[in-house]
Amino acid sequence: MSEKKQVSLRELINPFPRQEEFLKATDRYKFVLYGGAKGGGKSRVLRWALVRLLLKYAKEEHRNVRVALFCEDYPALKDRHLTKLKYEFPKWLGDLGDSQVEGLAFILKPQFGGGVLAFRNLDDPSKYASSEFSACAIDELTKNKREVFDQLRSIIRWPGISHNPILAATNPGEIGHGWVKKLWIDRDFSPGDPDPEQIFFVKSLPTDNPYNTKEYIEELHKLPEQLRKAYLEGSWHIFAGQYYTEWRREKHVIDPFPIPSFWRRFRAYDHGMDHPAVCKWYALDSDGNLVVYREFWRRGLNVDQIASEIKRLSEGEIYEYDVADPSIFAKHGFVDSYGGQTIAEGFARQGITWLPASNRRVDGWHLMHQYLYWNETKTPRLRYFSTCINSIREIPELLHDEVKPEDVLKVNDDCADVDRYMLLSLHERASPKPPSEVERKLAALKRQNSPTSVGLPDFYYP
């Protein structure tokens, strides 16, 4: 009778070094993200990380524990995971089934704790509101909105188990690129975010995976820059689907400086309550270049509150004109303390008079391309003070609309909407050139000889 061979978990998983780093991180941190590029072995390590957790729970005398692996929809779940299980998970470890009690799941044998790895899709996350899992993994996290992640945070718990990790893997891009980058890459945290000490990122590149062929790596090198940066190099600053690929922080973001008095100033506004209300302040130099030197970005305020804040931030400044989303001039049955006036009339009562902006979306986006463009000898015509944090976050993360690729996907486009209102209104304007030394001297002589020169500004145009 042959002796039964024992197989170690490490031998079963056979992780390469980057995957092993991820597995070790899952023991220490609650929110662990793996990946950042194509071909890093993301999906496989997520499956085995959850099996490893179930075996760990069993060793700690926790039986029949449930964990879950989520994909954005069933076809993705089937292609990335279910088709792999037949030859990847040995029969002696457990069985894949679809029962009325557990749904679609891989259930470990009783001698291994009877844990359940449930396979679920996120086409409607609300259906899991009453579910309970000790841990979960989300494959291709950036294909989901932040709300999905927060909903899953609320169902990850298990009696007697204190370490309940939420694991994820993803590439840059897609609808969730912005919020994922904010937490794991930029480590920019706000109230309501997870504990920063519990967030950890393991960057994996295709060159880390020894199973990738030389030919596959060569094909990634041949991709257009936008895809190559994302899929080969794992760049989170330029990615597939990005609308404004011109964006570079080092080119488009500048330190604040005093605005010269002869630069023309403007304001533009996009209204919102559930969506943010956004106002921006612009200064135009003598060459027609535009600087965004201030922004207001707030949710949940009424017209009076918004107008009060804009007035406070604008104190002491004079603007050539102000433009706003034309929808604020429409009668929408808008009923508040003004007795049904339009939003624009509500602002006018507070002393802010907006002009209706052009709402030609695609024309505005194309014009913004021109203003953001730069090369080795040319700086962008549109730049932002580093204090305009919402614009700096949102604009580089805008995506192409899949149905109408020339348009921007209407997700977090509020800051960009304000910019296109402004750009469409300018018509290649510029501020006057500052006076030359000769003009300054002439102006000074005229002031000395003029009986009405008292109180004139430092220079004017004779």
C-alpha positions in Angstrom: 0.0 0.0 0.0 1.5 3.3 -1.1 2.0 6.0 1.5 -0.3 9.0 1.1 1.6 12.1 -0.1 1.2 15.3 1.9 1.0 18.5 -0.1 1.9 21.9 1.5 -0.3 24.9 0.9 2.7 26.8 -0.4 3.4 23.9 -2.9 -0.3 24.0 -4.0 -0.3 27.8 -4.6 3.3 28.0 -5.9 3.3 31.8 -5.8 6.0 33.8 -7.5 7.7 36.5 -5.3 5.2 39.3 -6.0 2.3 37.1 -5.3 3.9 35.9 -2.1 4.3 39.6 -1.1 0.5 40.0 -1.6 -0.4 36.9 0.4 1.7 38.0 3.3 0.1 41.5 3.2 -3.3 39.9 3.5 -2.4 38.6 6.9 -1.4 42.1 8.1 -3.7 44.6 6.3 -7.4 44.8 5.9 -7.5 46.5 2.4 -4.9 45.0 0.1 -4.8 45.9 -3.7 -2.7 43.8 -6.1 -1.7 44.6 -9.7 -1.5 47.8 -11.6 -0.6 46.2 -15.0 -1.6 43.3 -17.3 -0.3 39.8 -16.8 0.6 40.0 -13.2 -1.3 36.9 -12.1 -4.0 38.9 -10.4 -7.1 36.6 -10.7 -5.3 33.4 -9.7 -3.7 34.9 -6.6 -7.1 36.3 -5.5 -8.7 32.8 -5.7 -5.9 31.2 -3.7 -5.7 34.0 -1.2 -9.4 33.3 -0.2 -8.8 29.5 0.0 -5.7 30.2 2.1 -7.9 32.3 4.5 -10.4 29.5 4.8 -7.7 27.0 5.7 -6.3 29.5 8.2 -9.7 29.9 9.8 -10.1 26.1 10.0 -6.8 25.8 11.7 -8.1 28.3 14.3 -11.1 26.1 14.8 -13.5 28.3 12.8 -15.6 25.9 10.6 -18.0 26.5 7.7 -16.8 30.1 7.3 -17.9 31.9 4.1 -15.8 34.2 1.9 -16.7 35.7 -1.5 -15.0 36.5 -4.7 -16.8 39.3 -6.7 -16.6 40.3 -10.4 -18.5 43.1 -12.1 -20.8 40.7 -13.9 -21.4 37.0 -14.5 -19.5 36.7 -17.9 -16.4 38.2 -16.3 -16.8 35.8 -13.3 -17.1 32.9 -15.6 -14.2 33.8 -17.9 -11.7 34.9 -15.2 -12.5 32.3 -12.6 -15.0 29.5 -13.1 -13.4 28.1 -16.2 -10.1 27.8 -14.3 -11.3 25.9 -11.2 -11.7 22.5 -12.8 -7.9 22.1 -13.3 -6.6 24.5 -10.6 -8.4 23.3 -7.4 -7.8 19.6 -6.7 -10.8 17.4 -6.2 -9.5 16.2 -2.8 -9.7 19.9 -1.6 -13.3 20.5 -2.3 -16.1 20.7 -4.8 -17.6 23.4 -7.1 -21.4 23.4 -7.0 -24.5 25.6 -7.4 -26.9 24.8 -4.5 -30.0 26.6 -3.3 -28.3 27.1 0.1 -24.8 28.4 -1.0 -25.4 29.4 -4.6 -22.4 29.1 -6.9 -19.5 28.2 -4.6 -16.5 26.0 -4.0 -16.9 24.2 -0.7 -13.9 22.7 1.1 -14.1 19.1 2.3 -15.1 18.7 6.0 -11.5 17.7 7.0 -10.4 21.1 5.7 -13.0 23.0 7.7 -15.9 23.0 5.3 -15.3 26.7 4.4 -17.2 28.2 1.5 -15.8 30.3 -1.4 -18.8 31.9 -2.9 -18.7 33.4 -6.4 -20.8 36.5 -6.9 -21.3 39.3 -9.5 -21.8 43.0 -8.8 -24.5 43.8 -11.4 -26.7 44.7 -8.4 -24.6 45.1 -5.2 -27.7 45.9 -3.1 -28.8 42.2 -3.3 -26.0 41.4 -0.8 -27.2 43.9 1.8 -28.1 41.1 4.3 -25.2 38.8 3.3 -22.3 38.0 5.6 -18.8 37.0 4.6 -15.7 36.8 6.7 -13.6 38.2 3.8 -13.9 39.0 0.2 -11.9 39.7 -3.0 -12.9 42.0 -5.8 -11.4 41.3 -9.2 -10.9 44.4 -11.5 -11.8 46.8 -8.7 -11.7 49.9 -11.0 -14.7 48.5 -13.0 -16.8 49.5 -10.0 -17.9 52.8 -8.4 -16.9 53.7 -4.9 -20.4 53.0 -3.7 -20.0 49.3 -4.5 -16.8 49.1 -2.4 -18.5 50.9 0.5 -21.5 48.5 0.3 -19.2 45.5 0.5 -17.4 47.0 3.5 -20.6 46.8 5.4 -21.1 43.0 4.9 -17.6 41.8 5.7 -17.8 40.4 9.2 -17.9 37.0 11.0 -18.5 36.1 14.6 -15.3 35.3 16.5 -13.0 36.4 13.6 -11.3 39.8 14.0 -9.3 39.9 10.8 -11.7 40.4 7.9 -9.7 41.5 4.9 -11.1 43.0 1.7 -8.7 42.1 -1.1 -8.7 43.4 -4.7 -6.8 43.3 -8.0 -7.1 45.7 -10.9 -5.5 47.5 -13.8 -5.5 51.4 -14.1 -8.5 52.9 -16.0 -12.2 52.3 -16.1 -15.0 54.1 -14.1 -13.4 53.5 -10.7 -9.9 54.7 -11.6 -10.2 57.9 -9.7 -11.3 56.7 -6.3 -9.0 53.6 -6.4 -6.0 55.8 -7.3 -6.9 58.2 -4.5 -6.8 55.6 -1.8 -4.1 53.1 -2.8 -1.8 55.2 -5.1 -2.0 58.8 -3.9 -3.0 57.8 -0.3 -5.2 60.9 -0.2 -7.7 60.2 2.6 -11.0 61.9 3.5 -13.6 61.4 6.2 -15.4 58.1 5.6 -12.4 56.4 4.0 -10.8 53.3 5.5 -8.1 53.5 8.1 -4.9 54.6 6.1 -2.8 52.2 8.2 -4.9 49.3 6.9 -4.5 50.2 3.2 -1.7 48.5 1.3 -0.7 48.3 -2.4 1.4 45.5 -4.1 2.4 46.6 -7.5 2.8 43.8 -10.0 4.1 44.1 -13.6 3.9 41.5 -16.4 7.7 41.1 -16.0 7.1 39.8 -12.4 5.2 36.8 -13.7 7.5 34.1 -14.9 4.7 32.4 -16.8 4.3 35.2 -19.3 6.0 34.4 -22.6 8.7 36.6 -24.2 6.3 37.1 -27.1 3.5 38.5 -24.8 5.9 41.0 -23.2 7.1 42.1 -26.7 3.4 42.7 -27.7 2.9 44.9 -24.7 5.9 46.9 -25.7 4.3 47.5 -29.2 1.1 48.9 -27.8 0.2 52.7 -28.3 1.7 54.8 -25.5 -1.6 55.1 -23.7 -2.1 51.4 -23.4 1.6 50.6 -23.0 1.9 52.9 -20.0 -1.0 51.3 -18.3 -0.7 47.6 -19.2 3.1 47.2 -19.3 4.3 49.9 -16.8 1.3 50.0 -14.5 1.1 53.8 -14.8 -1.9 55.3 -13.0 -1.4 58.7 -14.6 -2.1 57.7 -18.2 -4.4 54.8 -18.9 -6.8 53.2 -21.4 -10.0 55.2 -21.9 -8.5 58.4 -20.6 -9.9 61.5 -22.3 -7.2 64.0 -21.7 -4.1 62.1 -22.3 -2.2 65.4 -22.5 -2.5 65.9 -18.8 0.7 65.9 -16.8 0.8 67.3 -13.3 4.2 68.8 -13.8 2.9 70.7 -16.9 -0.6 71.7 -15.9 -0.3 72.5 -12.2 1.6 75.5 -10.9 2.3 77.2 -7.6 0.0 80.1 -6.8 1.4 83.6 -7.6 -0.1 87.1 -7.3 -2.3 87.8 -10.3 -1.1 90.9 -12.2 -3.6 93.8 -12.0 -3.9 94.1 -15.8 -4.9 90.5 -16.4 -8.6 90.1 -17.1 -10.6 88.0 -14.6 -13.7 85.8 -15.1 -15.9 83.4 -13.3 -17.7 80.3 -14.5 -20.2 78.1 -12.6 -21.9 74.7 -12.8 -24.9 74.2 -10.5 -25.4 71.1 -8.3 -26.8 70.0 -5.0 -26.5 66.2 -5.0 -23.8 66.7 -7.6 -21.2 69.3 -6.5 -21.8 72.9 -7.2 -18.6 74.2 -8.9 -17.4 77.7 -9.4 -14.0 78.6 -10.8 -12.0 81.9 -11.0 -9.9 82.5 -14.1 -7.2 85.0 -15.1 -6.2 85.7 -18.7 -2.7 86.8 -19.5 -1.5 89.0 -22.4 -0.8 85.9 -24.7 -4.3 84.4 -24.2 -3.2 81.8 -21.7 -5.6 81.0 -18.9 -4.9 80.3 -15.2 -7.5 78.8 -12.9 -6.5 80.5 -9.6 -9.4 79.5 -7.3 -12.2 76.9 -7.1 -15.3 76.3 -5.1 -16.6 72.7 -4.9 -19.4 71.8 -2.5 -22.3 69.4 -2.3 -25.6 69.8 -0.4 -25.9 73.6 -0.4 -28.8 75.7 -1.5 -28.6 78.7 -3.8 -28.3 81.3 -1.0 -25.5 79.4 0.6 -23.6 78.9 -2.6 -24.0 82.6 -3.6 -22.8 83.7 -0.2 -19.6 81.6 -0.5 -18.9 82.8 -4.0 -19.4 86.4 -2.9 -17.0 85.9 0.0 -14.3 84.4 -2.1 -14.7 87.1 -4.8 -14.4 90.1 -2.4 -12.4 93.0 -3.9 -12.2 91.5 -7.4 -13.7 92.7 -10.6 -14.7 90.3 -13.4 -15.1 91.0 -17.1 -18.1 88.7 -17.1 -19.4 85.5 -15.5 -20.9 82.5 -17.3 -22.9 79.5 -16.0 -24.6 76.3 -17.1 -27.6 77.4 -19.2 -29.9 75.0 -17.4 -30.0 77.4 -14.4 -32.0 79.8 -16.5 -34.8 77.3 -17.3 -38.1 77.0 -15.4 -37.9 73.6 -13.8 -40.8 74.1 -11.4 -38.0 75.3 -9.1 -39.8 76.0 -5.8 -38.0 77.4 -2.7 -38.1 80.6 -0.6 -38.1 82.7 -3.9 -41.5 81.3 -4.8 -40.6 79.4 -8.0 -37.9 81.6 -9.5 -35.1 80.1 -11.6 -31.8 79.2 -10.1 -30.2 82.1 -12.0 -32.8 84.5 -10.5 -31.9 83.2 -7.1 -28.2 84.1 -7.7 -29.2 87.5 -9.0 -31.0 88.3 -5.8 -27.7 87.8 -4.1 -25.9 90.1 -6.5 -24.3 87.5 -8.8 -25.5 87.8 -12.4 -24.5 84.9 -14.7 -24.6 84.8 -18.5 -25.8 81.6 -20.1 -22.8 79.6 -21.3 -22.7 77.5 -24.5 -23.5 73.9 -23.8 -21.9 72.4 -26.9 -20.2 69.5 -25.1 -18.0 68.1 -27.8 -16.9 71.5 -29.1 -16.0 72.4 -25.6 -14.0 69.2 -25.0 -12.1 69.7 -28.2 -11.3 73.3 -27.3 -10.0 72.1 -23.9 -7.7 69.6 -25.8 -6.2 72.6 -27.5 -5.7 74.5 -24.3 -4.2 71.6 -22.5 -1.8 70.7 -25.3 1.9 71.1 -24.8 5.2 70.0 -26.4 8.9 70.5 -25.7 8.8 74.2 -26.7 5.2 75.1 -25.8 3.6 75.3 -22.4 -0.1 74.6 -22.0 -2.5 77.5 -22.5 -4.6 76.3 -19.5 -3.0 75.7 -16.1 -4.2 75.3 -12.6 -3.0 76.6 -9.2 -2.1 73.7 -7.0 -4.9 74.8 -4.6 -7.5 73.7 -7.1 -7.4 70.2 -5.8 -10.8 69.0 -7.2 -9.9 70.1 -10.8 -6.5 68.5 -10.5 -8.1 65.2 -9.3 -11.1 65.0 -11.7 -9.8 66.2 -15.1 -7.1 63.6 -15.7 -9.5 60.9 -14.7 -12.2 61.7 -17.3 -13.1 58.8 -19.6 -14.4 58.6 -23.1 -18.1 57.8 -23.4 -18.3 54.3 -24.9 -21.5 55.2 -26.9 -20.3 58.6 -28.1 -16.4 58.4 -27.9 -16.0 62.1 -28.8 -17.9 63.0 -25.6 -16.8 62.7 -22.0 -18.5 60.0 -19.9 -20.8 61.9 -17.5 -19.1 60.8 -14.3 -17.2 63.3 -12.1 -17.1 65.8 -15.0 -18.3 68.8 -13.0 -15.0 70.6 -12.9 -14.4 70.0 -16.6 -17.9 71.3 -17.4 -17.0 74.7 -15.8 -13.8 74.9 -17.9 -15.5 74.2 -21.2 -18.1 76.9 -20.4 -15.2 79.3 -19.9 -13.3 78.3 -22.9 -16.2 78.5 -25.3 -16.9 82.0 -24.1 -13.4 83.4 -24.6 -13.2 83.5 -28.4 -9.4 83.9 -28.3 -9.4 86.9 -26.0 -6.3 88.1 -24.3 -5.5 90.7 -21.7 -3.7 93.9 -22.8 0.0 93.8 -22.9 1.8 95.5 -19.9 3.1 98.9 -20.8 6.7 99.3 -22.0 9.2 101.4 -20.1 8.7 104.2 -22.6 4.9 104.1 -22.1 5.3 104.2 -18.4 7.5 107.3 -18.6 5.0 109.0 -20.9 2.2 108.1 -18.6 4.1 109.5 -15.7 4.7 112.8 -17.5 1.1 113.1 -18.4 0.1 112.6 -14.8 2.5 115.2 -13.6 1.1 117.8 -16.1 -2.5 116.8 -15.8 -4.7 118.7 -13.3 -6.9 115.5 -13.0 -4.1 113.1 -12.5 -4.7 112.6 -8.8 -5.9 109.1 -8.0 -4.9 107.6 -11.4 -3.6 104.0 -11.3 0.2 103.3 -11.6 -0.2 103.0 -15.4 -2.8 103.4 -18.0 -2.9 103.3 -21.8 -2.5 106.8 -23.2 
